Amino acid sequence: MVMVAGARSVCVASLLGGRLNGFRVDHVVRRRFSSYDVAIVGGGIVGLASARELIQRFPKLTFIVLEKEKELAFHQSGHNSGVIHSGIYYTPGSLKAKLCVRGAELSYAYFEKKGIPYKRCGKLIVAVEQEEIVRLKALFKRGQQNNVQGLRLIDAKEIQEREPYCRGLMALDSPNTGIVDWREVALSYAKDFCEMGGNIETQFEVTGFQSTKESPEGSRDGLKYPMTIKSLKKTAVRCRYVVTCGGLYSDRLSQKSGCRYEPRIVPFRGDYLVLKPEKRYLVKGNIYPVPNPNFPFLGVHFTPRMNGSIWLGPNAVLAFKREGYNVHDFDLHDFTEAISYSGVQKLALKHVAFGINEMYRGLVISAQVKQLQRYIPELTVNDVMRGPSGVRAQALDKDGNLVDDFVFDGGSGSIGSHVLHVRNAPSPAATSSLAIGEIIADEVEKKFNL
């Protein structure tokens, strides 16, 4: 096995206690070469799904996934709610809607094939005020247009039959919504990729992309691998083509190859509460609010987890660090870059009251509980404790609009012709991951004429 000095191989199985569905460490070979046909930067669920799809399509090519952390699926893929979405919310006919519906279908089939535990526990989107009923009915029609299966509107009596402690006037029942451990899914993609001959290297933080001017000494390939990817540890990988799926750093990765400044990634932290174990009987499945079109984010909801816990929330506040999962996490560069961006300033001005309320709810548990009590009145402050947080990579344009669709970029010149950046893979990226992998592979095939 050829290794570059300072590089560290990842052991996929060790990330789950030494095994992943019987997959052993010594079944995998890492960094067998110093040059590859395609390098995928980013070991989250989107990068791994894309790598898996690419190697399936082009088994004769060589591939490597490069991840800056020592573990795969460490950030958004390992800090999400675990929900398998059904595709209700998204504009009919949009790519986002199509990918979510197809992604959910592919995901359930994949879980069955791989023996990955999941629960199709369903979801109720609950109207608790009369004015929300009109929006709920519109949401029902939207879900039908998106071909979401099994949707139905239920009344207050049926709500209580499904969720005995939930109160509402009407609800949209989505039986195809489920839960899974998306990090386990991402690692399963990694396992597939490795078994098909793919290579993975962790602790490879990309610092730049360079167009290679000459072939290595002693090489007979000439400039077969015209791209060099440099890392923080002074190691490098040569390749023909680069695909980046950088999540929270997707904008910075694209700028390293000379791409445009926008859209920018702005990190929003969501803080959850957790039901105390003795109170878990209050919630059976997912309970969601009717989205308010005046607010940029969804609002609080009740989310069961595969381990039996129940997450409540989240709020949505600007994170002062791109990977800042704690209230006190702060990075001066990340913070100043965010608040100096016109898009953030305009978004804040449009939603001043919303932003203040979200920050307040993050600090004061009783304020968060008050919102949750609209759905489960029996819930009290004594029934909850502070839980985990996640950071969402939200793409934002200069006018303060949330970018709600996929953004691909490559830039221009000698580097741009060999690079494809996935600058935005919007939520629900985990649910849609297998379908997203397909369209990214389509883009790669088209751009690089593979």
C-alpha positions as CSV (number, residue, x, y, z in Angstrom):
1,M,0.0,0.0,0.0
2,V,1.5,3.3,-1.1
3,M,1.0,6.1,1.6
4,V,2.0,9.7,1.4
5,A,3.9,10.8,4.6
6,G,1.6,12.2,7.2
7,A,-1.6,10.8,5.7
8,R,-3.9,8.7,7.9
9,S,-6.1,5.9,6.6
10,V,-9.7,5.7,7.8
11,C,-11.0,2.6,9.2
12,V,-14.7,2.6,8.3
13,A,-15.6,-0.3,10.6
14,S,-13.9,1.2,13.6
15,L,-16.3,4.1,13.5
16,L,-19.0,1.8,14.7
17,G,-17.1,-0.2,17.3
18,G,-15.0,-2.2,14.9
19,R,-17.8,-3.5,12.6
20,L,-20.4,-2.2,10.3
21,N,-22.9,-5.0,9.5
22,G,-20.1,-7.6,9.7
23,F,-17.7,-5.5,7.7
24,R,-14.2,-5.8,9.1
25,V,-11.3,-3.4,9.1
26,D,-8.9,-5.7,7.3
27,H,-11.4,-6.0,4.3
28,V,-10.5,-2.5,3.2
29,V,-7.4,-1.2,1.5
30,R,-6.7,2.5,1.8
31,R,-4.8,5.0,-0.4
32,R,-3.4,2.3,-2.7
33,F,-2.1,4.9,-5.1
34,S,-0.9,8.5,-5.2
35,S,-3.0,9.4,-8.3
36,Y,-6.6,8.8,-9.1
37,D,-9.1,9.4,-11.8
38,V,-11.6,11.2,-9.5
39,A,-11.2,12.6,-6.1
40,I,-14.3,13.4,-4.0
41,V,-13.7,16.0,-1.3
42,G,-16.0,15.6,1.7
43,G,-16.8,12.5,3.6
44,G,-20.4,13.4,4.6
45,I,-23.5,11.6,3.4
46,V,-23.7,13.5,0.1
47,G,-20.0,13.0,-0.7
48,L,-20.2,9.3,0.2
49,A,-23.5,8.7,-1.7
50,S,-21.9,10.5,-4.8
51,A,-18.7,8.4,-4.5
52,R,-20.8,5.2,-4.3
53,E,-22.8,6.1,-7.3
54,L,-19.8,7.2,-9.4
55,I,-17.8,4.0,-8.7
56,Q,-20.9,1.9,-9.6
57,R,-21.2,3.7,-12.9
58,F,-17.5,3.7,-13.7
59,P,-15.9,0.6,-12.1
60,K,-12.8,0.9,-14.3
61,L,-11.9,4.3,-12.9
62,T,-10.0,4.9,-9.6
63,F,-11.6,7.0,-6.9
64,I,-10.7,8.5,-3.5
65,V,-12.7,10.3,-0.9
66,L,-10.8,12.9,1.1
67,E,-12.2,14.0,4.5
68,K,-10.7,16.6,6.8
69,E,-11.9,15.0,10.0
70,K,-10.5,11.7,11.5
71,E,-14.0,10.2,11.1
72,L,-16.6,10.1,8.3
73,A,-20.0,11.7,8.5
74,F,-18.8,13.8,11.5
75,H,-20.7,17.0,11.0
76,Q,-24.2,17.6,9.4
77,S,-24.5,13.9,8.6
78,G,-23.9,13.0,12.2
79,H,-25.8,15.9,13.9
80,N,-29.2,15.8,12.2
81,S,-32.7,14.8,13.5
82,G,-32.7,11.4,11.8
83,V,-36.0,11.9,10.0
84,I,-36.7,10.2,6.7
85,H,-38.8,12.9,5.0
86,S,-41.6,12.1,2.5
87,G,-41.5,15.3,0.3
88,I,-44.6,17.2,1.4
89,Y,-43.2,20.7,1.8
90,Y,-41.5,21.4,-1.5
91,T,-42.7,23.2,-4.6
92,P,-44.4,20.7,-7.0
93,G,-42.2,19.9,-9.9
94,S,-39.1,21.2,-8.3
95,L,-35.9,19.2,-8.3
96,K,-35.9,19.3,-4.5
97,A,-39.4,17.7,-4.4
98,K,-38.5,15.0,-6.9
99,L,-35.3,14.1,-5.2
100,C,-36.9,13.9,-1.8
101,V,-39.7,11.5,-3.0
102,R,-37.3,9.4,-5.0
103,G,-34.7,9.5,-2.2
104,A,-37.1,8.3,0.4
105,E,-38.1,5.4,-1.9
106,L,-34.5,4.5,-2.6
107,S,-33.6,4.8,1.1
108,Y,-36.2,2.4,2.4
109,A,-35.2,-0.1,-0.2
110,Y,-31.5,0.4,0.7
111,F,-32.2,-0.1,4.4
112,E,-34.0,-3.4,3.7
113,K,-31.3,-4.6,1.5
114,K,-28.5,-3.7,4.0
115,G,-30.3,-4.6,7.2
116,I,-30.1,-1.1,8.5
117,P,-32.6,-0.5,11.4
118,Y,-35.3,2.1,10.7
119,K,-38.8,2.9,11.8
120,R,-41.6,4.0,9.5
121,C,-43.3,5.8,12.5
122,G,-45.2,8.4,10.5
123,K,-45.6,12.1,11.0
124,L,-48.5,14.4,11.9
125,I,-48.4,18.0,10.8
126,V,-50.8,19.6,13.3
127,A,-52.9,22.8,13.0
128,V,-53.6,24.2,16.4
129,E,-55.2,27.4,15.3
130,Q,-58.1,28.0,12.8
131,E,-55.9,30.1,10.5
132,E,-53.5,27.2,10.1
133,I,-56.1,25.0,8.6
134,V,-56.1,26.7,5.2
135,R,-52.3,26.3,5.0
136,L,-52.6,22.7,6.1
137,K,-55.0,21.9,3.3
138,A,-52.8,23.6,0.8
139,L,-49.9,21.5,2.1
140,F,-52.0,18.4,1.6
141,K,-52.6,19.3,-2.1
142,R,-48.9,20.1,-2.5
143,G,-48.0,16.6,-1.1
144,Q,-50.4,15.0,-3.5
145,Q,-48.9,16.9,-6.4
146,N,-45.5,15.6,-5.3
147,N,-46.8,12.0,-5.4
148,V,-46.3,11.5,-1.7
149,Q,-48.1,8.3,-0.9
150,G,-50.7,7.7,1.9
151,L,-51.4,11.3,2.8
152,R,-54.7,12.1,4.5
153,L,-56.3,14.9,6.6
154,I,-57.5,13.8,10.0
155,D,-59.7,15.5,12.6
156,A,-59.1,16.2,16.3
157,K,-60.4,12.8,17.3
158,E,-58.1,10.9,15.0
159,I,-55.2,13.0,16.1
160,Q,-55.7,11.8,19.7
161,E,-56.1,8.2,18.4
162,R,-52.6,8.5,16.8
163,E,-51.0,10.7,19.5
164,P,-53.0,10.5,22.7
165,Y,-51.4,13.6,24.3
166,C,-51.4,15.8,21.2
167,R,-54.0,18.5,20.8
168,G,-55.0,20.0,17.4
169,L,-57.9,21.0,15.2
170,M,-56.8,19.1,12.2
171,A,-53.6,17.3,11.0
172,L,-52.0,16.0,7.9
173,D,-51.0,12.4,8.4
174,S,-47.9,11.3,6.6
175,P,-47.4,7.5,7.2
176,N,-44.4,7.3,4.9
177,T,-42.2,9.5,7.2
178,G,-39.7,7.5,9.2
179,I,-36.5,7.7,11.3
180,V,-33.1,6.2,10.9
181,D,-29.5,6.8,12.1
182,W,-28.2,8.7,9.1
183,R,-24.6,8.4,10.2
184,E,-24.9,4.7,10.1
185,V,-26.4,5.0,6.6
186,A,-23.5,7.2,5.5
187,L,-21.0,4.7,6.8
188,S,-22.8,2.0,5.0
189,Y,-22.3,4.0,1.8
190,A,-18.6,4.1,2.6
191,K,-18.5,0.4,3.1
192,D,-20.1,-0.1,-0.4
193,F,-17.6,2.3,-1.9
194,C,-14.7,0.5,-0.4
195,E,-15.9,-2.9,-1.4
196,M,-16.2,-1.7,-5.0
197,G,-12.5,-0.7,-4.9
198,G,-12.8,2.9,-3.6
199,N,-10.2,4.6,-1.4
200,I,-10.8,6.9,1.6
201,E,-8.4,9.1,3.4
202,T,-9.2,11.1,6.6
203,Q,-7.4,14.0,8.2
204,F,-6.9,15.4,4.8
205,E,-7.9,19.0,5.1
206,V,-7.8,20.6,1.6
207,T,-5.9,23.9,1.4
208,G,-5.9,24.4,-2.3
209,F,-6.2,23.1,-5.9
210,Q,-3.4,23.4,-8.3
211,S,-3.1,22.7,-12.0
212,T,-0.2,20.4,-12.4
213,K,2.4,21.8,-14.9
214,E,4.5,18.7,-15.4
215,S,4.4,14.9,-14.8
216,P,6.2,13.4,-11.8
217,E,9.8,12.3,-12.3
218,G,9.9,8.8,-13.7
219,S,6.2,8.8,-14.7
220,R,5.2,7.3,-18.1
221,D,1.7,8.8,-17.9
222,G,2.7,12.3,-18.8
223,L,0.0,14.8,-17.6
224,K,-2.7,12.1,-17.1
225,Y,-3.4,13.6,-13.7
226,P,-3.4,17.4,-14.2
227,M,-4.9,18.3,-10.8
228,T,-3.1,18.4,-7.5
229,I,-5.1,18.7,-4.2
230,K,-3.0,20.0,-1.4
231,S,-3.7,19.4,2.3
232,L,-3.0,21.2,5.5
233,K,-0.4,18.5,6.4
234,K,1.6,19.2,3.2
235,T,0.4,16.0,1.7
236,A,-1.1,15.9,-1.8
237,V,-3.2,13.8,-4.1
238,R,-3.1,14.0,-7.9
239,C,-6.1,13.3,-10.0
240,R,-7.8,13.9,-13.3
241,Y,-11.0,15.4,-11.9
242,V,-12.3,16.8,-8.6
243,V,-15.8,16.8,-7.1
244,T,-16.3,18.7,-3.8
245,C,-19.2,18.1,-1.4
246,G,-18.0,20.3,1.4
247,G,-21.2,21.0,3.3
248,L,-20.4,23.8,5.8
249,Y,-17.2,24.6,3.8
250,S,-18.6,24.3,0.3
251,D,-18.2,28.0,-0.5
252,R,-14.6,28.2,0.8
253,L,-13.6,25.1,-1.2
254,S,-15.1,26.5,-4.4
255,Q,-13.3,29.8,-3.8
256,K,-10.0,28.0,-3.5
257,S,-10.3,27.1,-7.2
258,G,-11.2,30.6,-8.2
259,C,-15.0,30.3,-8.2
260,R,-17.4,33.2,-7.5
261,Y,-18.0,34.5,-4.0
262,E,-21.7,33.6,-3.9
263,P,-23.8,31.9,-2.6
264,R,-22.2,32.0,0.8
265,I,-22.7,29.4,3.4
266,V,-24.0,30.8,6.7
267,P,-24.1,28.4,9.7
268,F,-27.3,28.2,11.7
269,R,-27.3,26.3,14.9
270,G,-30.4,24.4,16.1
271,D,-30.6,23.6,19.8
272,Y,-32.8,20.7,20.9
273,L,-34.3,19.7,24.2
274,V,-34.8,16.1,25.1
275,L,-37.7,14.4,26.9
276,K,-36.7,12.8,30.1
277,P,-37.0,9.0,29.8
278,E,-40.0,8.7,32.1
279,K,-41.9,11.1,29.9
280,R,-41.3,9.4,26.5
281,Y,-44.8,8.1,26.5
282,L,-46.0,11.6,25.6
283,V,-44.8,11.1,22.0
284,K,-45.2,8.2,19.6
285,G,-44.2,9.6,16.2
286,N,-43.1,12.8,14.6
287,I,-45.2,15.8,15.4
288,Y,-44.6,18.9,13.3
289,P,-46.1,22.4,13.0
290,V,-47.8,23.9,10.0
291,P,-45.1,26.0,8.3
292,N,-45.5,29.7,8.6
293,P,-44.6,31.4,5.3
294,N,-43.5,34.6,7.2
295,F,-40.6,32.8,8.9
296,P,-37.5,31.4,7.2
297,F,-37.4,28.1,9.2
298,L,-39.8,25.4,10.1
299,G,-40.4,25.8,13.8
300,V,-40.4,23.4,16.8
301,H,-41.3,19.7,16.4
302,F,-41.2,16.4,18.3
303,T,-38.8,13.8,16.9
304,P,-38.4,10.2,18.1
305,R,-34.9,8.7,17.7
306,M,-33.8,5.2,16.9
307,N,-32.3,4.9,20.4
308,G,-35.7,5.6,22.0
309,S,-35.0,9.2,23.0
310,I,-37.3,12.1,21.9
311,W,-35.9,15.3,20.6
312,L,-37.8,18.6,21.0
313,G,-37.1,21.7,18.9
314,P,-35.0,23.1,17.5
315,N,-34.6,26.8,17.5
316,A,-32.6,28.4,14.7
317,V,-29.8,31.0,15.5
318,L,-26.7,32.2,13.7
319,A,-23.8,30.1,14.8
320,F,-20.6,32.0,15.7
321,K,-18.5,29.1,14.3
322,R,-19.1,27.0,11.3
323,E,-18.8,23.8,13.4
324,G,-20.0,25.5,16.6
325,Y,-22.3,23.0,18.3
326,N,-22.2,24.7,21.6
327,V,-23.6,28.2,22.6
328,H,-20.1,29.4,23.6
329,D,-18.3,28.2,20.5
330,F,-16.7,31.1,18.7
331,D,-14.4,31.6,15.7
332,L,-13.4,35.2,14.9
333,H,-13.0,34.5,11.1
334,D,-16.3,32.7,10.8
335,F,-18.2,35.3,12.9
336,T,-16.8,38.4,11.1
337,E,-17.3,36.8,7.7
338,A,-20.9,36.1,8.5
339,I,-22.0,39.4,10.0
340,S,-20.2,41.5,7.4
341,Y,-22.0,39.7,4.6
342,S,-24.9,41.7,3.1
343,G,-27.0,38.6,2.8
344,V,-26.9,38.0,6.6
345,Q,-27.6,41.7,7.3
346,K,-30.6,41.8,5.0
347,L,-32.0,38.5,6.4
348,A,-31.6,39.8,9.9
349,L,-33.5,43.1,9.1
350,K,-36.3,41.1,7.5
351,H,-36.7,38.9,10.5
352,V,-35.6,40.9,13.5
353,A,-38.4,39.8,15.8
354,F,-38.1,36.1,14.7
355,G,-34.3,36.2,15.3
356,I,-34.6,37.7,18.8
357,N,-37.3,35.1,19.7
358,E,-35.1,32.3,18.5
359,M,-32.2,33.4,20.5
360,Y,-34.4,33.8,23.6
361,R,-35.8,30.3,23.2
362,G,-32.3,28.9,22.9
363,L,-31.4,30.5,26.3
364,V,-34.6,30.0,28.2
365,I,-36.0,26.5,28.3
366,S,-39.4,27.6,29.5
367,A,-39.8,29.7,26.3
368,Q,-39.1,26.7,24.2
369,V,-41.5,24.5,26.2
370,K,-44.2,27.2,25.8
371,Q,-44.0,26.6,22.0
372,L,-44.1,22.9,22.5
373,Q,-47.1,23.1,24.8
374,R,-49.2,24.3,21.8
375,Y,-49.2,20.7,20.7
376,I,-48.8,18.7,23.9
377,P,-50.3,20.8,26.8
378,E,-49.3,18.3,29.4
379,L,-45.6,19.0,28.8
380,T,-43.8,20.9,31.6
381,V,-40.3,22.4,32.0
382,N,-39.6,19.6,34.5
383,D,-40.2,17.0,31.7
384,V,-37.2,18.1,29.6
385,M,-33.5,18.7,29.7
386,R,-31.0,20.3,27.3
387,G,-30.1,18.1,24.4
388,P,-27.7,18.1,21.4
389,S,-27.3,20.8,18.7
390,G,-26.7,20.7,15.0
391,V,-25.4,23.2,12.6
392,R,-27.0,23.7,9.2
393,A,-25.1,24.9,6.2
394,Q,-27.5,27.4,4.8
395,A,-26.7,28.9,1.4
396,L,-27.6,32.6,1.3
397,D,-27.5,35.1,-1.6
398,K,-26.4,38.7,-1.2
399,D,-30.0,39.9,-1.0
400,G,-30.7,37.8,2.1
401,N,-32.7,35.0,0.3
402,L,-32.2,31.4,1.4
403,V,-31.0,29.4,-1.6
404,D,-33.4,26.6,-1.8
405,D,-32.0,24.6,-4.8
406,F,-28.9,22.9,-5.9
407,V,-25.9,25.0,-7.0
408,F,-23.1,23.5,-9.1
409,D,-20.0,25.5,-10.0
410,G,-16.5,24.9,-11.4
411,G,-15.1,28.2,-12.2
412,S,-13.1,28.8,-15.4
413,G,-9.7,28.2,-16.8
414,S,-7.5,25.1,-16.5
415,I,-8.6,24.3,-12.9
416,G,-12.3,25.0,-13.6
417,S,-12.5,22.5,-16.4
418,H,-11.4,19.7,-14.0
419,V,-13.5,20.6,-11.0
420,L,-17.2,20.3,-10.0
421,H,-18.3,22.0,-6.8
422,V,-21.6,21.0,-5.2
423,R,-22.1,24.4,-3.5
424,N,-25.5,23.7,-2.1
425,A,-27.3,20.4,-1.4
426,P,-30.4,21.7,0.4
427,S,-32.2,19.9,3.2
428,P,-33.4,17.2,3.3
429,A,-30.1,16.1,1.8
430,A,-29.9,12.9,4.0
431,T,-33.3,11.6,2.8
432,S,-32.4,12.5,-0.8
433,S,-28.8,11.3,-0.6
434,L,-29.1,8.4,-3.0
435,A,-31.1,10.4,-5.5
436,I,-28.6,13.4,-5.1
437,G,-25.8,10.9,-5.8
438,E,-27.4,10.1,-9.1
439,I,-27.7,13.8,-10.2
440,I,-24.2,14.6,-9.1
441,A,-23.0,11.6,-11.1
442,D,-25.0,12.8,-14.0
443,E,-23.3,16.3,-13.7
444,V,-19.8,14.7,-13.4
445,E,-20.5,12.4,-16.4
446,K,-21.7,15.4,-18.5
447,K,-19.0,17.9,-17.4
448,F,-16.0,15.6,-17.7
449,N,-17.3,13.5,-20.6
450,L,-16.6,10.2,-18.7
